[in-house]
Structures are given as structure tokens and as C-alpha cells.
Amino acid sequence: MSLDTSLHQEEIGHTAWPAPRPPTQKNLFGFPIRRGWIALAVLVAVAFTSAGGYLAYLNTLPTAVTLSVASGQKEVPTDAHLVFSFNRPVALDSLLRSFTDTTKHQVKAAHWTFTTTIVPRITSVTGAGGAPITDGSEVQPGTTITFAFNDAMVPSTVKMMLGTQPLTLSWAKDSRSATVPTQGVPSGPFIVKLGAGATDSTGHTIKASWTLVTGLYYRDQEHTIPLKYPALIQIPNDANAVDQNGLQAADMVYEYLAEGGITRLTAIYGNAPDLIGPIRSSRLVSLKLGRHYKGLLFQSGESSVTQAAAGSEPVPQFFDTIGYTFRTNSRYAPDNLMITGDGVNRAETKFYPNLPAFSIPKARPSPTGGTPATSVTVSEHSSSYTYDPIMGTYQKTENGHAYRDAKSRQPLRVEMLIVMHTQVIQLNVSDGHGSFIHDFNLETTGSADIYYKGQRYAGAWSGADSHSPITFTTADGQALSLPPGLVWVDVTS
């Protein structure tokens, strides 16, 4: 601060009245030096000096501390966390004694007075096995949900609603938790609200409403191994091949006519289950799917036509290889070639380690403008699908056989069904048994019927980019995201 004063005196000394007008000074280039610039320079110097002096002053002050509650505050929850904030860094271990901050400044003394009280609230929501349920999570249909409180409640005052319907709670003996079964509740959004006004056993009241936004959706629970990029596995669908292993864990399954009225499946996996199969040969459409979904095509073999097509535009392929695939005695040949999830992962790692990582994007869709569709028939594949509103999935029946997983014996549950209409080409090439090979146009666009949560949506598909996944849109042009779970695509004319 003394620097400011001396500078002022010095300037007065140079400009005392009366003083003769000094001669105009010029710089090296012959231009006059303006006194205004000198004054500005002096002001800048004074400003920097003043700022430095103020900072030096602040450095002499003790460290200040504040608390997350105000002195005199009422009804501070008993389980609240008290947060101390300092304006300088403070070592944690110094808080247990009279202390200074890390720069040796004394911390200014302070004290607070406040009143604590019990504020009843929900402390946790859990499902099967104590798994936490939070906003945005998905719950398996039929799960019993447990709501835990931080104090014993008066059950008659706790009113929970599912939409506009009241929920019936089953209370524990200590009244600190209650359960709600979801058995029989249709699949879909599950939004629970607890209104203000519920009281605990000592009369304290929940002052604010509480909402949990989640949903009841089926999820496959089997063990899987994550893959770097998709595995596309050729699976037969003739009478001797069903029921197959591992279809439920697939991200997508494309079904199409192979020859002789028999369909074949290309199952696409981002996570491989413990056992997949049987495995059979690829078709021309299999190569196209391999390009679209940027993965490795697993097959037992291929015809000369398919081999020629693969040669003209190569696709990563993996054939029956000892140490990776195996023949099981529980099935009849040729529908007995199998592979484990570990075998799939090892094959990708060893034979195609440089393929870039890729996964099929999945997100819960919210299409609009649907019409009820609880039963669907796909005559070209002799298939029908029936919607189960509790599980929120379609169950597939083909030639009168209800599909199940060969290992779990549980029904095959299709989260979304897409009937994809395209140009079907019958080649003048025999399969060796008197039937002709089919090919399908997957590189342009076409119409599609989309079935999701018991509703049908008119839509379209596009495969214009042969090296990117086939995309789907609804009739209004909105992009359709594919939901978590099994998406089944029937490729038809």
C-alpha cells in the first residue's frame, strides 16, 4: 500500500504548478511520446502492485471453515453427512487436534448449533438375491421387490402406487421393510410412487414424494462369454436339429429358406453361451450377413457356389476344426457338430485377432402408432408366434413344435420379431438332392413388419451399406433400436 502513495508523490513532484511546458520528446522513429501512455503504464503498475498487496493481505488471514448445515437449522436428519469446507487445503489427520492448514495458517475457530431429527425415507430397493434396483434398471418379471426404510414405519400410512393402482405391501415384523411381488404384472415400464405423509413409529413424517422408474423385462440368465466382435453361427432348423442349444443367448437370429422348403438359421452372438449348435453349412445369404455384422462366420462347410462367392468377396470364416468344434453322441449326424462359448472365443482370438471390435447396438425402443398383434403367422416358414404379456415376449412354434432351449428346456422367448420382406432369388443350382438354392437381396431396401410388446408396427429395412448392420425404421421414418434380448428376423418374400 505504501508503494501507491510514493508513486503519487513522485508524479506530483514532476508536475508541480507552475511549470514550463516541457519540450516534446520523440522516439527513435521521430514520433512524439504521449504522456497519456506514461500515465496508463503507471496505472497498470499501480493495479498490479495493489493486487499483490491485497493477496499478501489475504495470506495473513486464518483459514476459514464452513459446514453443510447452518447454525440454528432445525430437523437435520440423524443419518445426514456433515461436510466441512475449507478455503485452503487441510490435511485430514490434522482435524483431530488444534490444527493449521497445509501452508501453516491457523484455522479460524467456529461452532454450529443445530437440532437433529429422524426423517423417514427409503434407504434401498432390492430384487432377487439382494440385487440393487435403481432408476433405469430392468427387473425380471415375477421378481419380488423389497423396499427398506431407515426406521420402523406405520404400515397403514405408507401408500405406494403402481401407476394409478395401489400396491399391496407385505411388511416385515419390525416394519422396517416391505415386499411387493411382480408375479402377474405385465411386462413393461414399472414406475412406483410413494406419496408424502407416511409416518414412522415415533410420528415423524415423510415430507417429500419418492419415485422409482424401472421396468419388468425378460432377460436370459445363462452364463456367457463376451466376444470382441460378433460370432455368426450357422444352425440347422430341420426336424432332426430342433431343439437347438444356445439360441436364447443370441443378439439376433436370421431365419431364411435354404432349399427344399427347409429353413436355416444364422445366429449372431455378442456374448457366447456355454454350448451352441448344431452347426451346419453356410449359404450365400450367410456371407452377406457376415459382411453386414462385421464378424466371424462359423460353419461346418459350404457348397461350391458359396465358396466361389466367398472367394470373390472374402468374409472371415471358420470351419469344423479339432480342438474347437466337436461331435456329440446325444444327436444324430450330421446335426451333431457343436461348439462351446470358450471355443468360439478361442477361435476368434487365435485365427482372426486383428478383426476390429464391434457389437450390435441395443437399446429399449419406444415406437408409437402400433396396432394389437398377439398372434403372428409366417407361412413361408411354417411358423407362428404367440405373445406372452407377462414375460413380454413372443413364443415360436414351427410345424407344430413349440421351440425350447435344448439344455434348459425353457421356452424360446423372442423379445422382438421382425418379418423382413425382400427379393428372393432361386438359383438354377441344385443342392445335390433335387432342390434349388435360394439367395436373398440384403443390399437394398424393403418393407418390414415389426412386432414388439404385443403390437405391430409397419416399417422398413435398409441394407444399402453392405458392411454395416441392416437398419430398421418405423413407418414414420423413425430409426428403430433393437431391444436387449433375442431379436428374431424372418427373411421372406
N, C-alpha and C positions, 0 to 999 in steps of 0.2 A: 504494500500500500504506500510506503514512503517513496517508492520509485515514481509513482504518479505525481506526487507533489513536487519533487525535484525537477521533473520534466517540465511542469507548468511554470516554475520559477525561471528556468533556463530560457524558455520561449519568451517570457515577458522581458527578460534581460535583453534579448536581441531585438525586441520590437518596442522599446520604451518611447514614449512621446515627449517632445517632438524629435523625430529622427529624419535625417535626409534620406531621400529615396535612393536606395542602393542601385548601382548600375546593373543593367540586365546581364545575367550570366548566360552563357551559351555552352552547349555541349560540343562534343568533338565534330558533330555534323553541322554545326552552325545554327542549330535551332535553340531558341531561348528555353531556359529551365524554369518551369512554372512553380510558384511557391505552393499552389494547391496540391501538387503531387507530394511535396515535402510534408504538408500538413496531414495528408492521407496516410503517408508512411508512418508518421508519428502516432496517429490514431490507431493504426494496426498494431504498432509496437505496444501501445498502452493497453489495447484489448488483450493481447497475448499475455502481457505481464499481469494484468488484473485476473485473468482466468487462472494463471499459475498460482497467484496469491490465494484465490478462492479455493482451489484444490488443496493447497497447503493447509488452509484453514480447516477444510473438511477432514483432512488426515489427522487433525488433533482431536476430533470428536470421538467419543466412545462408540463402540459398535452397538447398533440398535437391534432390538428383537421384537417381533410381533407374534401373536398367537392366532390360530384359526378360529377361535371363538372370542367374542367381545366381552370385556369386563361388564358384569351385570346381566349377561344373557340368561334367559330362562329356558328350561326344558332342553338342555343339551343331552342327547341320547347317551345312555350309560355305556354303550358299546362304540361310541364315536372315537375316532383317532384324533388326537391333538397334534397339530402341526406347528412347530416353531419355525419362523423365517428370520434370517439374519441378513443384514445388508453387506456383510463381509463373510468370507469363508471361515468356518469354525470347525475344528477337529471334533469328531463325535465323542472321543474319550474324555474331552475336557468338560463335557456337560455335567459330569458327576461331581464337580467341585467348583469353587470360585475360579472363573476362567477368563482367558483372553482369547481373541481370535488368532488366526494363523499368522497375522502380522503384528502380534503382541499388543493390540489395542484392548483395553479393558472393555468388557461388555457392560452396557448400562443396565442397572438394576430395574426390574419391572415385576409387577404382580397383577394377577387377574382373579376375579371372584365371579363364579357362575354356579348355576344350580343344575344338577343332573336329574334326569327322569328316565323312566322306561318308555321307549317309543316302539310299540309292537310293529313288526314287519316280517315279511317272508325272507328267510335267510338263504334258502336253496330250493331248487326243484330238481328232482332226480327221477330216473326211469329204472329199467331192468338192471340189476346188479349195482345200483347206486350211480349209474352213469349220469353226469350232469345234463340238464336240459336248459338251454338258454335261448334267447331270441334268435330266430333264424335257423335253429336246428330242426332236424326231421326225426320223428318218432315212429317206431314200428307199430302198425295197427295192432290193437289188443294189449298194448303196454299199460301197466298200472303206474300212474304218476303220483309221486309223493311230494307234498308241499310241507316244508319245515318252517316253523316260526321261532323267533328268538325268545318267546315267553309262552306260558300256558294261556290259551285263548278260551273265550266263552263261545263254544261251538255254534250256539243259536244266533250269534251276531255276525258270523262270518258268512257272507253271501258271495259265492263265486258263480260267474255266468260263462257259459259257452255260447257266444253269440247272444241270442235273446232267451236262451234256455238256461234255467238254474241247474247247477251241478250238485249232485248228491255226494257229500263228503263222508268218508269213514274215518273217525278220529281215533288216534292212539289213546291209551289210558291216561297219559299225562297231558293230553290236549295240546301238545306242542307240535304235532304233525298230523296231517290228514292225507288220505289217498283218494284218487279218482280212477276208476277203471275206464279204459277206452274201448273195451270189448263191445262190438256192435255199432261203434261210431263210424260213419262213412269216412273213407279216405279223403283227404283234402286239408285246407287250412284249419288249424286248431288254435283258436285265439281265446284265451281265458282272461277274464277281468275280475278283480277283487275291488269292490267299491269301498269308499271311505266309511268309517263308522264302526267297523269291527272293534271289539274291545278285548283286552286280556283279563285275567282273573283278578287283577287289582284295580280295574276300572280305567286303565289307560287306553286311549283310542288311536286307531289307525287314521291319520288325518288326511292322507292322500290316496287316491286310487292307484291300482297297480295292474299292469297288463303283461301277459306273456304271449308272444307271437311265434307260433311254431306250426308244425303240420304233421299229419299222420300219413306216411307214405311207406310202401313196402320197399325193403332193401334186402338183397341177397346177403346172407350172413356167413357164407362159407369162406374158408381161408384161400387167399390168392397171393400171387407174387407179382409185384409191379414190374412192368416192362418198359424199356427205353422207348420203344416205338411199337406200333400195332403188330400183332400176330394174326394173320388171316388164315384160318384153318378150314380145309375142305372136308365137309362132313356129309356122308350119305344120308338119304332120307327114305330109303325103300323099307319094305315091311320087315326085313331081317335086321335093319340097323336101329330101329327105334326100340326102346327109348335110348337116347344118346346120353353121354356124360359131358357135363360142363357147359351146356348151353345157357343155363341161367346166369352165369357169370359174364357172359359176353356183353360188350357195349352195343353191338348191332349184329343182327343175323339177316343176310340177304338170302331169300329163297327164290329159285327160278327153275324152269323146266330144263332138264339135261337132255334126255331123249326117251322115247317110248312112253311119254306121259309120266315119267318118274322125275321128281324134283331133287335138286341137290342144294346144299347149304354152304354159304361162306360165312363163318362165324368170325367176328372181329373182336379181338381182346386187347385191352389196355392193361389188364391185370389177369394173369393166367391162374385158373383154379388148379387144384391138385391133380385132376385127371380130365383129359379131353379126348373125345373120339366117339366112334371110329373115324379114321382118316381115309379118304379116297382120293381119286384123281381130280385134277383141275379141269376147267372148261375155259373157253375164250372169255366169257364174262368174268371169270375169276381173275384173269390177268388185268382186266380193266379196273376191277375193284382194288387190286393190289396197287395200281398206279394212283388211283383216287385217294386211297387211305395211307399211302406212304409207309408201307410195312413190308413184312416178310411173309410170303405165301408158302404155307406148309401143305404138302400133298404126297400121295403115295406114288404118283406118276402122272403122265399126261399123254394124250394122243399125238400123232404126228402133226395134225393140224394145229393143235395148241402149241406144240413145240416150235413149229415154224413161226407162229405169231409171236411167241416169246423171243425168238431169235431176231426178228425184225425190230422189235422194240422191247429190249430186255426189262424184266421185272425180277427183283430179288426172290429166289425160290429155294426151298429146302425140301429134299426128298427123303424117303424112308432110309434112315441111317442107323446102323447098330450103335448102341450106346445112348441113343436119344429116343427113338421110337421102339416099340416092342409089340409082339403079338400076344393077345390074351387068350386063355383057354375058355373063358366064360362066354365067348362069342364065336360064331361060325365065320370062317374065311369066305370071302375076302373082307368082310365087315368086322375085322378084329384087330386092326392096327391102331395102337393107342400112343399117347404121349402124355407125360406129366407136365405140370406147370414148371417144375425145375428144368425139365428137358427143353421146354420152349425157351426159357431164359438163357440156358447154356448155349443153345443153338444160335440165338441172336448174338450173344456175346462173342462166340468163337468165330462164326462164319461171316457175320456182317457187322463188325464192331464200329464201322465208320458211317453207318446209316444215321442221319440226324434224328434227334429226339423229336417225337411227335405224339400227340394224344388227341382223341376226338373231343371237341369241346362239349361239355354237358352243363345244362342249367335248367332249372324248373321253369317251363313255359307258362304263359298266361294268355292263351288265344281267346278270341271273342267271336261271337256270331255262330256258334255251333248249334247243331240240332241233335236231339237224343238218338243214341245208337248203342244199344246194349247187346245187340247181336249182329255179327258181320259174317257174310259168306264170300269166300274167294273160290269161285267154281273152277277156275283154271288149275288150282292146286288141290282141289277136293277138300278144302279146308273151311272150318267155321271157327269163330271166336265169340266167346261169351263173356260179358263184363261182370266182374265181381265188385259191387260198390263198397264193400267193407275193406277189401285189400286195395281197391283202386286199380286193378289190373285186369287184363283180358286172359282167358284160358283158351288154349288152342286145341282143336280136335281135327284130325285128318284121317279120312277114310274110316270114320267112326272110332278112332283111337284117341283118347284124351292124353295129351303129352305130359310126361313126367320126367324128372331127372332120374337117371338110372341108379344113382347111388343113394340119394336122399329119399327117393320115392315120393317127393313132394310135387304138386302140380307145377308145370312150367308157367311162370307168370310174366306176361308181356306188359310192360309199362306203357308203351306207345306202339300202335300198329299203323303202318303206312302201306297203302296199296298204290304202287308206282306203275303208271301206265306208260308204255314205251313201244317202240317198233321192235317186233320180234322177227328175226330172220332165220329161216330154216335152210341150212346149207345142204347142197347136194353131195354130202359126205356121210357115209354110213358109219355107225359105231361098231360095225362088225357083227351085229346081231339083227340087222334088218331095219334099224331105226336111224333117223337122221338127226344130225347135231343142230342144236339151236344156238343162235347168237342174239345179243340184245344191244340196242343203241343206248349207251350211257353217257354219250358225249354232247348231247344237245339239251333240249328241254321237253317237258311234257306235263300232263296233269297228274294229280295225286289226291287220294282220299286219305285223310288223316284222322285217326281215332285215338282219343285221349280222354280219360276220366268219364267214359260213357257218352261222349259227344263226338259227332262227326264234323269235320271242318274240310271244306273244299280248299284245295291248294294246288301247288305246282312244285316241280323239281327242276334243278339245273345241274348239268354236269359239263358245262362248257369248258371249264378248266379241267383237263383230264388228269392233272397232277395235284388236285386239291379235292377235299371231300365233296360229295354231292350235297347240295344245299336244298332246303325246302322252305317254301313260303306259304302263307295263307292266302285266301282269295283277294284280300285287300292289299296284298303286296308286302305284308309284314314278315320279316325273317322269323322262322320257327326254330327255336332252340330245342335240342334233344334232351329229354329229362334223364336224370340218373336212373340206372336200371336198364333192363333189356328193351331195345327198340327193334321190332321185327318188321322187315320190309319184304312184302310180296311183290316181285317184279313180274308184271303181267302185260298183256297187250292192251 
